[in-house]
Amino acid sequence: MQSIIDDIKNQFTYGNMIIRLILVIVFVFVFEKLLGVLFFFAGAPQTHENILEWFMVTASLQKLIWKPWSVVSYMFLHSGLWHLAFNMLTFYIFGNIVYDFLGNKKILPIFIMGGIAGALLCTVMFNLIPALHKFLEVPMLGASAGVMAIMLAAATLAPDREINLMFLGPVKIKYIAMFFILFDLITIPKENPGGHIAHLGGAVFGYFFIRRLQNGTDYSLHFNRFTDNVRHFIGGLLKQKPMMRAERSQTTYTKTTYTGAYTANAAGAASGKPGSATPPSEQEKLDAILDKIAQSGYDRLSKEEMDFLHNWGKK
């Protein structure tokens, strides 16, 4: 059991944001279900439902105003195991595509802001369209809107990237994204209109985020600045000794990466010692191009940079 806990800790500490988010969502799912079991044995299952509803989002403005955090918390709740498994598998597959292009700092903003966009679209449509008024009080939960934002971000970045699907073989992700959008559109009148509308809101945000990024506008900057400030504030509240241990652990890990080796070689070259700086890797070249897009826009790329980005999207 201890080895499993250690593995989870290592994955959370050293894994990318995709792995961290999946671990957090799975932990919340397990905790919530165990809490439900405890309330069941205590003979108060309704109390569990009442608590859960405080973290689920509803389109009713009268309820939403009393629990504004629910536009975020609802993304971390799931109704059942299959609901959780499908969302996390989809998030893992398409999240890694986004990670290949944009690195770690864009995953959380796209996921969270996509989920918020889905909740807000539901709120607007449910309050404005008379046919949807009857769903105002229905609570919603699930990471699907954030996952759809990630999916459309991936499809916008690398539309011709292929994924092997069971019974179908390799399929370009632009067609997979198109299928899910059409499915959500045509099933709104059938069942779960709130869920399908939220999916579409997340999808629109994911597409819009990448298009604006390619034009030089990065909507994740303020989000990341806020989360960095929160993290630094929490870190400042921790005791000094645990912080020093964490820093030593991180340093040990970093030295095993390519970046650590490159820094050491570069330092050796600068000091006149044997050895020369390692040339930039493809990932470093990609990061530089993405930084240039964020600062100057896609149109300012050279032909070589455009070709590199296009070829990278086909991998």
Sequence and secondary structure as in RCSB ss.txt:
>XXXX:A:sequence
MQSIIDDIKNQFTYGNMIIRLILVIVFVFVFEKLLGVLFFFAGAPQTHENILEWFMVTASLQKLIWKPWSVVSYM
FLHSGLWHLAFNMLTFYIFGNIVYDFLGNKKILPIFIMGGIAGALLCTVMFNLIPALHKFLEVPMLGASAGVMAI
MLAAATLAPDREINLMFLGPVKIKYIAMFFILFDLITIPKENPGGHIAHLGGAVFGYFFIRRLQNGTDYSLHFNR
FTDNVRHFIGGLLKQKPMMRAERSQTTYTKTTYTGAYTANAAGAASGKPGSATPPSEQEKLDAILDKIAQSGYDR
LSKEEMDFLHNWGKK
>XXXX:A:secstr
 HHHHHHHHHHHHHS HHHHHHHHHHHHHHHHHHHHHHHHHTT HHHHHHHHHTTSB S HHHHTT TTHHHHGG
G  SSHHHHHHHHHHHHHHHHHHHHHH STTHHHHHHHHHHHHHHHHHHHHHH GGGGGGTT  B  SHHHHHHH
HHHHHHH TT EEEETTTEEEEHHHHHHHHHHHHHHTTTTS HHHHHHHHHHHHHHHHHHHHHHTT  THHHHHH
HHHHHHHHHHHHS HHHHHHHHHHHHHHHTTSHHHHHHHHHHHHHTT S       HHHHHHHHHHHHHHH GGG
S HHHHHHHHHHHT 
